[in-house]
Amino acid sequence: RGPNLRLISENGPSLEIFGLDQPVAGQSYEIQPADSSANPRVKLAWNEGDVIHAATYGKGYGMKLQFAQVVNRKISGKIYLCLPDDSKSYVAGTFEVRIPKSK
C-alpha cells in the first residue's frame, strides 16, 4: 500500500500510521471506530523506564487526518486520533511533513 506517516514527540510516545493513500497531499481521512473496511494501521510506541512497549490497531479507533497541498516540499496536516486502549490514548494537533528530495 501507500506511504506511512510517523509522528515523534521529543520525550514521549511515537505514532506511525501505515497504508495511507498515495499521494497524501490534499487527502482527508475520517475513520469511525465501527468501520470494518481496510483502514490504515496505527502503531503507538512508548517507553516505561528502559522498556519499549508498542500496540498496533487496524480497527476500533477513531481518526480524522487531513493533509494540505505541498508547499516548498512541505505538507502541513491536522490529526485527531483516539485509540481503543485501556488508557483511551489520543493525539490531537497539527504537524508538518518534509518531503525528501528525489534521488
N, CA, C and O of each residue as an XYZ file, in Angstrom:
412
protein
N       0.824     -1.203      0.000
C       0.000      0.000      0.000
C       0.850      1.241      0.000
O       2.054      1.183     -0.250
N       0.228      2.359      0.279
C       0.852      3.661      0.128
C       1.805      4.046      1.235
O       2.309      3.196      1.969
N       2.046      5.346      1.345
C       3.041      5.869      2.277
C       2.614      5.741      3.738
O       1.453      5.479      4.051
N       3.581      5.933      4.606
C       3.369      5.898      6.052
C       3.631      7.286      6.621
O       4.380      8.080      6.052
N       2.997      7.558      7.756
C       3.217      8.808      8.478
C       3.762      8.447      9.843
O       3.204      7.596     10.536
N       4.848      9.090     10.230
C       5.442      8.841     11.543
C       5.565     10.162     12.283
O       6.220     11.092     11.812
N       4.923     10.235     13.458
C       4.985     11.417     14.309
C       5.727     11.034     15.579
O       5.382     10.061     16.249
N       6.751     11.814     15.898
C       7.596     11.506     17.052
C       7.630     12.711     17.976
O       7.946     13.820     17.546
N       7.304     12.496     19.251
C       7.423     13.583     20.213
C       8.833     13.568     20.798
O       9.507     12.539     20.772
N       9.270     14.688     21.316
C      10.640     14.793     21.806
C      10.908     13.908     23.012
O      12.009     13.375     23.148
N       9.931     13.742     23.885
C      10.186     12.967     25.106
C       9.004     12.067     25.452
O       8.716     11.832     26.626
N       8.333     11.574     24.441
C       7.170     10.744     24.717
C       6.971      9.691     23.658
O       7.929      9.226     23.041
N       5.730      9.319     23.449
C       5.436      8.230     22.511
C       5.651      8.629     21.055
O       5.740      9.809     20.718
N       5.730      7.612     20.209
C       5.763      7.835     18.770
C       4.534      7.168     18.169
O       4.000      6.205     18.719
N       4.103      7.688     17.052
C       2.905      7.214     16.392
C       3.220      6.989     14.931
O       3.805      7.854     14.279
N       2.835      5.820     14.402
C       3.009      5.542     12.986
C       1.670      5.131     12.412
O       0.929      4.356     13.018
N       1.366      5.659     11.233
C       0.155      5.295     10.517
C       0.598      4.688      9.198
O       1.275      5.339      8.402
N       0.211      3.429      8.967
C       0.650      2.666      7.812
C      -0.477      2.508      6.801
O      -1.637      2.338      7.174
N      -0.127      2.566      5.522
C      -1.084      2.248      4.474
C      -1.980      3.395      4.063
O      -3.158      3.186      3.772
N      -1.447      4.600      4.033
C      -2.208      5.750      3.559
C      -2.266      5.713      2.030
O      -1.455      5.051      1.382
N      -3.234      6.434      1.468
C      -3.333      6.516      0.012
C      -2.199      7.380     -0.530
O      -1.718      8.293      0.141
N      -1.790      7.077     -1.737
C      -0.725      7.850     -2.346
C      -1.295      8.635     -3.498
O      -2.054      8.054     -4.274
N      -1.000      9.888     -3.677
C      -0.225     10.755     -2.786
C      -1.085     11.255     -1.629
O      -2.312     11.266     -1.730
N      -0.453     11.667     -0.535
C      -1.199     12.126      0.634
C      -1.597     13.594      0.530
O      -2.539     14.019      1.198
N      -0.905     14.376     -0.289
C      -1.208     15.809     -0.409
C      -2.672     16.000     -0.783
O      -3.164     15.416     -1.748
N      -3.360     16.833      0.002
C      -4.753     17.134     -0.250
C      -5.732     16.062      0.214
O      -6.940     16.237      0.054
N      -5.257     14.973      0.774
C      -6.120     13.869      1.206
C      -6.695     14.125      2.596
O      -6.082     14.803      3.421
N      -7.870     13.576      2.839
C      -8.500     13.597      4.157
C      -8.989     12.199      4.487
O      -9.444     11.469      3.607
N      -8.895     11.832      5.745
C      -9.351     10.533      6.226
C     -10.274     10.779      7.410
O      -9.982     11.601      8.279
N     -11.373     10.070      7.435
C     -12.250     10.101      8.606
C     -12.656      8.660      8.874
O     -13.400      8.056      8.101
N     -12.164      8.125      9.966
C     -12.388      6.720     10.309
C     -13.141      6.661     11.624
O     -12.748      7.284     12.610
N     -14.212      5.916     11.625
C     -15.033      5.726     12.819
C     -14.654      4.404     13.479
O     -14.239      3.471     12.790
N     -14.789      4.307     14.806
C     -14.445      3.053     15.492
C     -15.181      1.832     14.953
O     -14.644      0.726     15.008
N     -16.381      1.999     14.438
C     -17.153      0.858     13.934
C     -16.782      0.458     12.509
O     -17.253     -0.572     12.027
N     -15.948      1.246     11.817
C     -15.563      0.920     10.439
C     -14.836     -0.416     10.404
O     -13.911     -0.658     11.180
N     -15.269     -1.277      9.491
C     -14.630     -2.596      9.387
C     -13.901     -2.768      8.062
O     -13.384     -3.847      7.773
N     -13.857     -1.710      7.254
C     -13.152     -1.800      5.977
C     -11.642     -1.770      6.229
O     -11.194     -1.696      7.373
N     -10.878     -1.827      5.158
C      -9.414     -1.847      5.274
C      -8.917     -0.454      5.656
O      -8.635      0.372      4.788
N      -8.813     -0.204      6.947
C      -8.326      1.077      7.456
C      -6.811      1.083      7.516
O      -6.190      0.022      7.585
N      -6.199      2.282      7.492
C      -4.767      2.341      7.773
C      -4.494      1.761      9.171
O      -5.301      1.929     10.085
N      -3.366      1.087      9.325
C      -2.981      0.562     10.637
C      -2.274      1.666     11.421
O      -1.560      2.492     10.852
N      -2.485      1.663     12.734
C      -1.914      2.658     13.623
C      -1.068      1.943     14.665
O      -1.526      0.998     15.308
N       0.183      2.403     14.829
C       1.077      1.811     15.833
C       1.507      2.903     16.803
O       2.010      3.950     16.393
N       1.306      2.653     18.079
C       1.729      3.558     19.141
C       2.848      2.873     19.911
O       2.700      1.726     20.334
N       3.967      3.567     20.095
C       5.098      3.028     20.860
C       5.449      4.019     21.963
O       5.421      5.232     21.756
N       5.783      3.484     23.144
C       6.108      4.337     24.278
C       7.098      3.616     25.189
O       7.239      2.394     25.142
N       7.777      4.407     26.017
C       8.759      3.875     26.968
C       8.169      3.859     28.368
O       7.468      4.787     28.770
N       8.458      2.810     29.094
C       8.214      2.761     30.539
C       9.544      2.380     31.157
O       9.905      1.204     31.218
N      10.277      3.403     31.621
C      11.641      3.163     32.084
C      12.506      2.800     30.895
O      12.561      3.539     29.912
N      13.188      1.651     30.982
C      14.044      1.198     29.894
C      13.333      0.246     28.943
O      13.953     -0.277     28.017
N      12.047      0.014     29.156
C      11.295     -0.948     28.344
C      10.447     -0.199     27.314
O       9.712      0.730     27.651
N      10.564     -0.620     26.054
C       9.768     -0.039     24.981
C       8.545     -0.918     24.757
O       8.670     -2.129     24.574
N       7.369     -0.309     24.772
C       6.112     -1.012     24.523
C       5.530     -0.516     23.205
O       5.805      0.604     22.773
N       4.721     -1.365     22.570
C       4.056     -0.963     21.331
C       2.722     -1.674     21.222
O       2.557     -2.797     21.699
N       1.776     -1.006     20.587
C       0.466     -1.586     20.303
C       0.075     -1.149     18.901
O       0.293      0.002     18.520
N      -0.507     -2.073     18.127
C      -0.930     -1.792     16.758
C      -2.428     -2.019     16.640
O      -2.963     -2.995     17.165
N      -3.098     -1.105     15.945
C      -4.552     -1.163     15.779
C      -4.896     -1.109     14.296
O      -4.381     -0.260     13.568
N      -5.751     -1.998     13.851
C      -6.247     -1.993     12.481
C      -7.708     -1.605     12.407
O      -8.234     -1.330     11.329
N      -8.364     -1.584     13.562
C      -9.772     -1.184     13.630
C     -10.081     -0.794     15.065
O      -9.256     -0.977     15.960
N     -11.275     -0.255     15.279
C     -11.690      0.117     16.621
C     -11.252      1.498     17.072
O     -11.577      1.918     18.182
N     -10.518      2.211     16.228
C     -10.060      3.550     16.591
C     -10.841      4.589     15.789
O     -11.451      4.266     14.770
N     -10.817      5.832     16.254
C     -11.407      6.937     15.519
C     -10.309      7.897     15.098
O      -9.412      8.201     15.885
N     -10.374      8.378     13.858
C      -9.320      9.276     13.386
C      -9.864     10.245     12.346
O     -10.626      9.870     11.454
N      -9.456     11.490     12.484
C      -9.605     12.494     11.439
C      -8.200     12.951     11.107
O      -7.466     13.413     11.980
N      -7.828     12.823      9.848
C      -6.478     13.157      9.398
C      -6.609     13.941      8.104
O      -7.251     13.486      7.157
N      -5.999     15.121      8.065
C      -6.072     15.977      6.886
C      -4.675     16.425      6.482
O      -3.859     16.813      7.318
N      -4.422     16.362      5.184
C      -3.169     16.847      4.621
C      -3.464     18.001      3.674
O      -4.380     17.916      2.855
N      -2.691     19.086      3.782
C      -2.801     20.209      2.851
C      -2.019     19.876      1.577
O      -1.488     18.774      1.440
N      -1.955     20.810      0.670
C      -1.167     20.640     -0.547
C       0.313     20.889     -0.251
O       0.658     21.481      0.772
N       1.172     20.439     -1.142
C       2.620     20.614     -0.997
C       2.994     22.076     -1.250
O       2.591     22.664     -2.253
N       3.769     22.653     -0.327
C       4.310     23.998     -0.485
C       5.781     23.937     -0.071
O       6.096     23.627      1.078
N       6.675     24.234     -1.012
C       8.124     24.212     -0.744
C       8.574     22.878     -0.140
O       9.302     22.851      0.853
N       8.135     21.782     -0.746
C       8.482     20.416     -0.313
C       8.037     20.127      1.122
O       8.662     19.320      1.810
N       6.967     20.774      1.578
C       6.400     20.513      2.902
C       4.886     20.380      2.774
O       4.257     21.037      1.945
N       4.316     19.517      3.610
C       2.870     19.348      3.679
C       2.465     19.537      5.133
O       2.970     18.841      6.014
N       1.561     20.470      5.388
C       1.053     20.619      6.752
C      -0.159     19.708      6.907
O      -0.807     19.335      5.929
N      -0.450     19.360      8.160
C      -1.565     18.466      8.397
C      -2.168     18.659      9.769
O      -1.598     19.315     10.640
N      -3.343     18.066      9.937
C      -4.051     18.076     11.212
C      -4.435     16.638     11.536
O      -4.767     15.856     10.644
N      -4.385     16.297     12.828
C      -4.756     14.949     13.238
C      -5.562     14.986     14.529
O      -5.298     15.779     15.433
N      -6.538     14.118     14.582
C      -7.229     13.771     15.821
C      -7.379     12.261     15.788
O      -7.994     11.716     14.872
N      -6.823     11.586     16.775
C      -6.831     10.125     16.827
C      -7.162      9.691     18.238
O      -6.546     10.161     19.194
N      -8.117      8.810     18.379
C      -8.494      8.257     19.675
C      -8.399      6.737     19.576
O      -9.069      6.123     18.746
N      -7.567      6.133     20.424
C      -7.329      4.689     20.369
C      -8.213      3.937     21.360
O      -8.648      4.504     22.363
N      -8.481      2.653     21.079
C      -9.361      1.868     21.950
C      -8.634      1.172     23.099
O      -9.118      0.161     23.607
N      -7.481      1.696     23.515
C      -6.742      1.068     24.607
C      -7.371      1.420     25.957
O      -8.254      2.275     26.031
N      -6.914      0.762     27.015
C      -7.467      0.991     28.351
C      -7.284      2.426     28.827
O      -8.107      2.932     29.590
N      -6.213      3.091     28.387
C      -5.934      4.475     28.795
C      -6.689      5.499     27.959
O      -6.636      6.694     28.249
N      -7.394      5.041     26.920
C      -8.077      5.957     25.984
C      -7.093      6.974     25.414
O      -7.367      8.174     25.396
N      -5.955      6.486     24.953
C      -4.901      7.346     24.407
C      -5.427      8.131     23.216
O      -6.230      7.627     22.431
N      -4.967      9.371     23.092
C      -5.372     10.186     21.957
C      -4.236     11.115     21.551
O      -3.335     11.410     22.336
N      -4.305     11.564     20.311
C      -3.372     12.534     19.758
C      -4.218     13.569     19.043
O      -5.131     13.218     18.294
N      -3.923     14.843     19.268
C      -4.630     15.917     18.571
C      -3.655     17.049     18.319
O      -2.900     17.432     19.212
N      -3.666     17.585     17.114
C      -2.804     18.717     16.834
C      -2.484     18.861     15.366
O      -3.129     18.272     14.499
N      -1.468     19.662     15.116
C      -1.019     19.924     13.756
C       0.415     19.423     13.611
O       1.126     19.234     14.597
N       0.817     19.215     12.378
C       2.174     18.735     12.105
C       2.588     19.211     10.725
O       1.775     19.716      9.950
N       3.862     19.040     10.437
C       4.398     19.378      9.121
C       5.293     18.234      8.666
O       6.140     17.757      9.421
N       5.100     17.803      7.432
C       5.881     16.715      6.851
C       6.837     17.325      5.833
O       6.412     18.075      4.954
N       8.111     17.011      5.945
C       9.101     17.439      4.973
C       9.266     16.333      3.943
O       9.473     15.172      4.298
N       9.175     16.687      2.692
C       9.315     15.712      1.600
C      10.774     15.674      1.186
O      11.333     16.707      0.818
N      11.408     14.504      1.237
C      12.827     14.432      0.849
C      12.995     14.678     -0.655
O      12.082     14.436     -1.445
N      14.175     15.162     -1.026
C      14.497     15.363     -2.436
C      14.561     14.018     -3.127
O      14.990     13.029     -2.532
N      14.139     13.975     -4.370
C      14.236     12.748     -5.168
C      15.684     12.453     -5.466
O      16.488     13.367     -5.651
N      16.022     11.166     -5.513
C      17.410     10.782     -5.805
C      17.615     10.640     -7.291
O      18.719     10.322     -7.734
